[in-house]
Amino acid sequence: MESDNIQKIQEEQYEFPYHHLVNFDHFDNHKTLYGGINYYGYIKKVLDYINKGKFVSLLDVGCGDGKLIFELARKSKNKKLTGIDFSEKAVLFAKAFNHGNGSEFIHGDVNELKKTYDVVTAVETLEHIPDDLINGIVDSIYRILPVGGRFVVSVPSTNDPLNGKHYRHYTLPSLVKTLEKFRLEEYSFVISNNKFYVFWAKLSGKLSNFGFVRKIVFSVSKSFFWDANDKTGTHIVAIFRKI
């Protein structure tokens, strides 16, 4: 029953493809709430980690509305980019926003995939998977990566209080334990959990129609709030490798 309720909450998020309201060419969240500045902060780190190494094919597990692949497709040519999500509504949004860029989106279960991918991503996804299913999902991701393949992960940390649509948040040790089949290669704690940052983020949302406010909030956030540590970071972004 708890699993059904959490999945219902998550499904209701896809009444609108909110991730696509954040512009990555130059930061702009004037059509969204203050969460846009947070989203930019950890997704930018994910994109940097993905682009640290060469790859031809990438699978985004729990792709949602396809924003990550949209950003990759803008910058990466001749890549085979695929997203998969259990939410049909989310996949329809992803297909619409990525129309014409050569990417593929699958409404289904990662456990059923047969292909292998150079890189697999799970961006704010693992926390949505019930406890009795998480090991099976991790096993499937391990299976579809070749030896040496990279698994790029972003999860909320325990410095951020658990909310109603998540099963768990992570410490770095608990994330490593969950992904013990992989070798941890690099990690970062991002987005500081403090009152000053919440103020800046909310200011960005409340006054977001003013371009100079967005520029100030972006600059301050980049300089002081996006780099964090294990005591303050609300998200963990990490690269794991199959060995």
C-alpha positions as CSV (number, residue, x, y, z in Angstrom):
1,M,0.0,0.0,0.0
2,E,2.8,2.4,0.9
3,S,4.4,1.6,-2.5
4,D,1.2,2.4,-4.3
5,N,0.8,5.7,-2.5
6,I,4.4,6.8,-3.2
7,Q,4.1,5.9,-6.9
8,K,0.8,7.8,-7.1
9,I,2.5,10.9,-5.7
10,Q,5.3,10.6,-8.2
11,E,3.0,10.0,-11.1
12,E,1.1,13.2,-10.2
13,Q,4.3,15.2,-10.6
14,Y,4.0,14.6,-14.4
15,E,0.9,16.7,-14.9
16,F,3.5,19.2,-16.4
17,P,7.1,18.6,-17.7
18,Y,8.5,21.0,-15.1
19,H,12.2,20.1,-15.6
20,H,12.1,21.7,-19.0
21,L,11.4,25.1,-17.5
22,V,15.0,25.4,-16.5
23,N,17.3,26.7,-19.3
24,F,20.8,25.3,-19.3
25,D,22.2,27.4,-22.1
26,H,22.2,30.3,-19.7
27,F,20.5,29.8,-16.3
28,D,16.9,30.9,-16.5
29,N,14.0,29.7,-14.2
30,H,11.6,32.5,-14.7
31,K,8.7,30.2,-15.3
32,T,9.3,27.8,-12.4
33,L,9.5,27.7,-8.6
34,Y,12.7,28.1,-6.5
35,G,13.5,24.4,-7.0
36,G,14.8,25.3,-10.5
37,I,18.1,26.6,-9.0
38,N,18.6,23.4,-7.0
39,Y,17.9,21.3,-10.1
40,Y,20.4,23.3,-12.2
41,G,23.0,22.8,-9.5
42,Y,23.0,19.0,-9.3
43,I,22.2,18.3,-13.0
44,K,25.1,20.5,-14.0
45,K,27.4,18.2,-11.9
46,V,25.8,15.1,-13.5
47,L,26.4,16.5,-17.0
48,D,30.0,17.3,-16.1
49,Y,30.5,13.7,-14.8
50,I,29.0,12.2,-17.9
51,N,31.2,14.2,-20.2
52,K,34.4,13.3,-18.3
53,G,34.8,10.2,-20.4
54,K,34.1,9.1,-23.9
55,F,30.9,7.2,-24.7
56,V,28.7,6.3,-27.6
57,S,25.6,5.0,-25.9
58,L,23.8,6.1,-22.7
59,L,20.7,4.9,-20.9
60,D,18.9,7.2,-18.4
61,V,17.0,5.1,-15.9
62,G,14.0,6.9,-14.5
63,C,14.3,9.5,-17.3
64,G,11.1,11.4,-16.3
65,D,10.3,14.1,-18.8
66,G,13.6,13.6,-20.7
67,K,15.4,16.8,-19.7
68,L,18.8,15.2,-19.1
69,I,18.8,13.6,-22.5
70,F,17.5,16.9,-24.0
71,E,20.6,18.6,-22.7
72,L,23.0,15.8,-23.8
73,A,21.5,15.8,-27.3
74,R,22.1,19.5,-27.7
75,K,25.8,19.1,-27.0
76,S,26.6,15.6,-28.1
77,K,26.3,14.5,-31.7
78,N,26.3,10.9,-32.9
79,K,25.4,9.5,-29.5
80,K,22.8,6.8,-28.9
81,L,20.7,8.3,-26.1
82,T,17.9,6.3,-24.5
83,G,15.6,7.0,-21.6
84,I,13.4,4.5,-19.8
85,D,10.6,5.2,-17.2
86,F,7.7,3.2,-15.7
87,S,5.5,6.3,-16.1
88,E,3.8,6.4,-19.5
89,K,2.9,10.1,-19.0
90,A,6.5,11.0,-18.4
91,V,7.8,9.1,-21.4
92,L,5.2,10.9,-23.6
93,F,6.5,14.3,-22.4
94,A,10.1,13.1,-23.0
95,K,9.3,12.0,-26.6
96,A,7.6,15.4,-27.3
97,F,10.4,17.5,-26.0
98,N,13.1,15.4,-27.7
99,H,11.4,15.1,-31.0
100,G,13.9,15.1,-33.9
101,N,17.1,14.8,-31.8
102,G,17.5,11.1,-32.5
103,S,17.0,9.9,-28.9
104,E,14.8,7.0,-27.9
105,F,12.4,6.6,-25.0
106,I,11.0,3.4,-23.5
107,H,7.9,3.0,-21.3
108,G,8.9,-0.1,-19.4
109,D,11.1,-1.8,-16.9
110,V,14.9,-1.7,-16.9
111,N,14.9,-5.4,-15.9
112,E,13.6,-6.3,-19.3
113,L,16.4,-4.6,-21.3
114,K,18.8,-6.7,-23.3
115,K,21.1,-4.1,-24.8
116,T,24.3,-2.8,-23.2
117,Y,25.2,0.8,-22.7
118,D,28.6,2.6,-22.2
119,V,27.0,4.9,-19.6
120,V,23.9,4.4,-17.4
121,T,22.5,7.3,-15.3
122,A,20.0,7.3,-12.5
123,V,19.3,10.9,-11.6
124,E,17.2,11.3,-8.4
125,T,15.8,7.8,-9.2
126,L,17.1,5.3,-6.7
127,E,15.2,6.9,-3.8
128,H,11.9,6.2,-5.7
129,I,12.4,2.5,-5.8
130,P,10.8,0.3,-3.1
131,D,13.2,-1.6,-0.7
132,D,12.2,-5.0,-2.1
133,L,13.0,-3.9,-5.7
134,I,16.1,-1.9,-5.4
135,N,18.6,-4.8,-5.5
136,G,17.0,-6.2,-8.6
137,I,17.2,-2.8,-10.3
138,V,20.9,-2.5,-9.4
139,D,21.6,-6.0,-10.7
140,S,19.9,-5.1,-14.0
141,I,22.0,-1.9,-14.4
142,Y,25.1,-3.9,-13.6
143,R,24.1,-6.5,-16.3
144,I,23.6,-3.9,-19.1
145,L,26.9,-2.2,-18.5
146,P,30.1,-3.6,-20.1
147,V,33.2,-4.0,-17.9
148,G,34.6,-0.5,-17.5
149,G,31.2,1.1,-18.1
150,R,30.2,4.0,-15.9
151,F,27.1,4.4,-13.7
152,V,26.5,8.1,-12.9
153,V,24.2,8.5,-9.9
154,S,22.5,11.5,-8.2
155,V,20.5,10.9,-5.0
156,P,19.2,13.1,-2.1
157,S,21.4,12.9,1.0
158,T,20.2,12.4,4.5
159,N,21.0,16.1,5.2
160,D,17.7,16.7,3.3
161,P,14.7,15.5,5.3
162,L,12.8,12.5,3.8
163,N,9.7,13.5,1.9
164,G,6.5,11.7,1.1
165,K,7.5,10.4,-2.4
166,H,10.9,8.9,-1.4
167,Y,11.6,5.6,0.2
168,R,15.0,6.6,1.5
169,H,17.8,9.2,1.4
170,Y,21.5,8.3,1.4
171,T,24.8,8.8,3.1
172,L,27.8,8.1,1.0
173,P,28.5,4.8,2.8
174,S,24.8,3.7,2.3
175,L,25.0,4.5,-1.4
176,V,28.3,2.6,-1.7
177,K,26.7,-0.3,0.1
178,T,23.6,-0.3,-2.3
179,L,26.0,-0.2,-5.3
180,E,28.6,-2.6,-3.8
181,K,28.9,-4.5,-7.1
182,F,30.4,-1.3,-8.6
183,R,33.6,0.6,-7.7
184,L,33.2,4.2,-6.5
185,E,35.3,6.4,-8.7
186,E,34.4,10.0,-7.9
187,Y,31.8,11.8,-5.9
188,S,30.6,15.2,-4.8
189,F,28.2,16.6,-2.2
190,V,26.3,19.4,-3.8
191,I,23.7,22.0,-2.8
192,S,24.3,23.3,0.8
193,N,21.5,22.9,3.3
194,N,21.3,26.2,5.0
195,K,18.8,29.1,5.6
196,F,20.8,31.5,3.4
197,Y,20.6,29.3,0.4
198,V,16.8,28.7,0.9
199,F,16.5,32.5,1.0
200,W,18.4,32.9,-2.3
201,A,16.5,30.0,-4.0
202,K,13.1,31.4,-3.0
203,L,14.1,34.9,-4.1
204,S,14.9,33.4,-7.5
205,G,11.4,32.0,-7.7
206,K,9.5,35.0,-6.2
207,L,11.3,37.6,-8.3
208,S,12.2,35.5,-11.3
209,N,10.6,37.8,-13.8
210,F,13.5,40.2,-13.2
211,G,16.6,39.1,-15.2
212,F,19.1,40.9,-12.9
213,V,17.7,39.0,-9.9
214,R,18.2,35.6,-11.6
215,K,21.8,36.6,-12.5
216,I,22.5,37.6,-8.9
217,V,21.0,34.4,-7.5
218,F,22.9,32.3,-10.0
219,S,26.2,33.9,-9.3
220,V,25.8,33.7,-5.5
221,S,24.6,30.1,-5.6
222,K,27.5,29.1,-7.9
223,S,30.1,30.8,-5.7
224,F,28.8,29.8,-2.2
225,F,26.1,27.1,-2.2
226,W,26.5,24.5,-4.9
227,D,29.7,23.0,-3.6
228,A,29.0,21.3,-0.3
229,N,30.3,18.5,2.0
230,D,29.0,15.4,3.8
231,K,27.6,17.6,6.6
232,T,25.8,20.2,4.4
233,G,25.2,18.6,1.0
234,T,21.6,17.8,0.2
235,H,22.5,15.7,-2.9
236,I,25.3,13.2,-3.7
237,V,26.5,12.9,-7.3
238,A,28.9,10.1,-8.0
239,I,30.5,8.0,-10.7
240,F,30.6,4.3,-10.2
241,R,32.4,1.9,-12.6
242,K,31.7,-1.8,-13.4
243,I,34.8,-3.9,-12.7
